[in-house]
Amino acid sequence: MTAVTVVDVAEVAPRDSRQTGLTIRATLGPDTGFDALEQAVLSCPPGRSRHIDVGEVEETLFVLEGEGVIHIRSDAHRLEPGVGVYLPPGSRFELECSGAAALRVLAVRIPDPSPGPPSPPQVSRLDEQEPEAATANREFRIVADPGTGLRSATHFVGYIPTERAPDHFHTYDEVIYVLEGQGVMHAGRLERPVAPGTCIQLPARTVHCLENTGEAPMRIVAVFRPAGSPASAFYPDGTPAYQANQDPLQRRRDL
């Protein structure tokens, strides 16, 4: 059975790719016993990378730091923190860093994508997405999902308030990256501190709680498969942890 894994990206050995010109830190995936999703942090130095082939998978990107441009075919899209990109199978792209510091991007590959005609690449900006309510006063914003072309998964940013949610589980496999905040990942006997740069591998049906121990909401960016709503969660006895008819405005006031 695949285990929950918690990794600090700073402790992952970087690999310089001569093929692309990027530095890659492979955080979660086959090397951590997880075949459902593959997570890595890509670092593009000032200048332009070589062509990067997505291959026969779907891929999501999320800008963590820096500024630049992504070139997809003849199109160029501005990149800055909070920008997400969906790349269908067969895509080819280049990253360009326009700042003095490296452009850092979180990449998640979704192997064996769901069948169907591929959608064109999509670029979304987090501040343009509407917040939605989830379990225990949590909120999320969708970056990409089947409604925007990503067939096999859901890509979102979550906001975790300063309280511990009850233990719960999801029916999807998930990889998580902590953007802001301090906390603890609880899963059975596992209790691991988390902070910006922490990566979490969460197999489906694992009873867990990602607790925010800081003084401000924690922010995470995550991808899970199969696609669905980040609000879909269940208590250990199988009872749904979130009811859609609960007042989302009240949840936002509670944050």
N, C-alpha and C positions, 0 to 999 in steps of 0.2 A: 504494500500500500504506500502511495506517495505521501511523504511527510511535509508538514509545514516547514518552510525554510525561511530564515531571516538573514539577510546579507547586507553589509555596509558597502556601498559602491566604492568607497575610498580604499577598501581592503582587497578589491578585485584587481588582479594584475592587468595592466593595460596591454593591448596588442596593437602595434602599428600595422595597418594594412597598406602594403605597397600597391595593391590593386586599386584602392579607392583614395588613398591619401588621408584617411581618417585614423584616429585612435579609437579603439573599441574596447569597452569593458563589458564582457558577457556576464551578466549578473544571475539570470535565472533561465532554466530551460533543460535540455537533455543532460547537461553536466551536473545539474542538481536533481536529476531524476524526474523531470517534468516534461512530458512530451506535448502537452496541450497548447502551451504558449512559450515563446522565447523572448526574453527581455534583455536589452543591452543599452548602454549609454554610449552615444557616438559623440566624438569631439572633433570639430573641424577647425583647424588653425586658420588665421587670416589668409584669405585667398579662396580659391575654388577647388572643390574636390574633383576627382575623376568620375566617370559615369558609375552609378550604382544600380545593379540589376536586382529587382525584387524577387524574380523567379516565380515559381508556381505557388506562391503563398499570398495572403493578404498581409499588409503591413500598416501600422499606425506610427506616426511620429508626434512628439509633443516637445515644444521648445522649453528647455529649462533655464538656460542662460544665454546671453549674447544676442547679436542681431545679424541679419543676413538675408539671403534669398534662397529659395528652392527653385530650381529650374526643372520643369517637367515638360518634355518635348519642346515646343516653342514658347511655352508660357513661363513667366517668372512671378513668384509670389513672395511678398515681404514676410520675413520671419522675425519674431520677437517673443519673449516669454509669454506663454498663454496661447500660442497659436498651435493648432493641431492639424495634422495632414493625414488623409486616408489615401493609400496607394493600392490599387487592385493588382491581381496577378498579372505578370508580364510588364509591369511598369519599369521605367528607367528614369533616374533623376540624378541631379547634382546638387550638392550643398555649397553655398558660398558664404563665407564669413566676412562681413564688412566692417567689423569692429577691431579694436586692438587686442581684445581677449578672444579666446576660442568660443565658437558657437557650440553649445552642448545640447544634445537632443536625445530624448528617451525614445527608443524604438522598440516596438513589440511586433513580432512576426506570428501569424496565425497559420500553422501548417494545415494541410488538408482542408482547404476552405469549402464551405457549402457550395453545392452546384448551382449554376445559374449564370446568365450573361453578366460579365463584369461591368460595373458602373465606372464612369470616368473618375480620375483623382479629384478629391475634394479638399479644400482648405477652410478651416473654421477658426473663429476667434472667440476665446472663452467669454469675454465681456459682452458678446452679442447673444449668448445663450441664456435662456430663462432658467432660474432656479426651480427645482422641484423638491418635494418633501420625501423623506424616507424614515426609517426606523429611529426611534428615540431622539427626536428633534434634529436629526441629521438632514443635510441637504445635498443635492448634487446638480451638476450641469452636464448635459450630454455633449461630448465632443464629436462622436461619430457612432452610428448604429445602422441597422438595416434601412431606416428611413432616409439616410443620407448616402447610402451606397455600401457601407461595410456589412457584408452578408453574414459573416460567421460570428461576430462578437459585438460587444458594446464597449465603447471607450468613453470614460467620464472623469470628471473631477469631483471629489467628495469633500464635504465640510463637516468635521466632527466636533461637536461642542465640548465644553469642559465639564463633562460628566461621563460616568461609565455606563454604557448601554448594557442591558442583560445579555448573557451569552446567547448566541444564535448561530444559524448556519445558512448557507446558500446552496442552491442546486447547480451552481456553475463553478468552473475552474477559473482562478483569478490570479493575476500578478499586479502588485501594488508598489508604488514609489511614493515615499513621503516627501512632500514639497516644503511644508512648514509645520512647526510644532514639535512638541515632545510628548512621549507617551510610552505605553507598554503594550506589547502584543501578547495576549493570553490565548492559549490553545491547549487544553488538557494540562499536562505538567509543564508545558513550555511557557515561560515568562521572560520575554526579551525586551529590553529598552529599545525604543525607536526614536529617530530624529531625522532631520533633513538628510536625504541620501540613503535612507534605509529602504531596502527592497524586500518584499514579502511574497512568497509563493504559497497560495492558499488553495489546496485541492477542494473539490466539491464535497459538500456535506460535512465539512470539518466544523465542529462546534468551537466558537472562538469569540473574542471581543478585542477590538483595537481601541484601547483606552487612551484618551487625551488627558495627560496629567499637567498640562501647562495652563496658562492664564488666558489664552486666546484660542479661537477655533483652530484645529489642525486641518491642513489641506493635504489631500492625496490625489494622485492621478493613477487610474487603474484601467485595465482591460480584462474583460471576462468573456468566456464562451460556455455554452451557446448564448446568443444574444438574448436580452430581456431587459427588465428594469432593475437598476441598482436598489430599488426599494423592496425587491422580492427577497424576503428573509423569513426564517422560521425559528421558533424556540426549540430547544432540545426535544420536546415532546411532539413536535410536528405542527404546533399551532402557528398560524401566520403571525409574524411579529409586527406587521404594518397593515393597517386597514386604510384603503384609499379614501374612505369617506371622512377620515379625520381632517381637521381644519389645518391646511398648510400655512395659512397666515399666522395662526397661533404658534405653530412650530417656529416660524421665522422670528416671531416676537420673543420666543424663549431663548434664542441663541445669544 
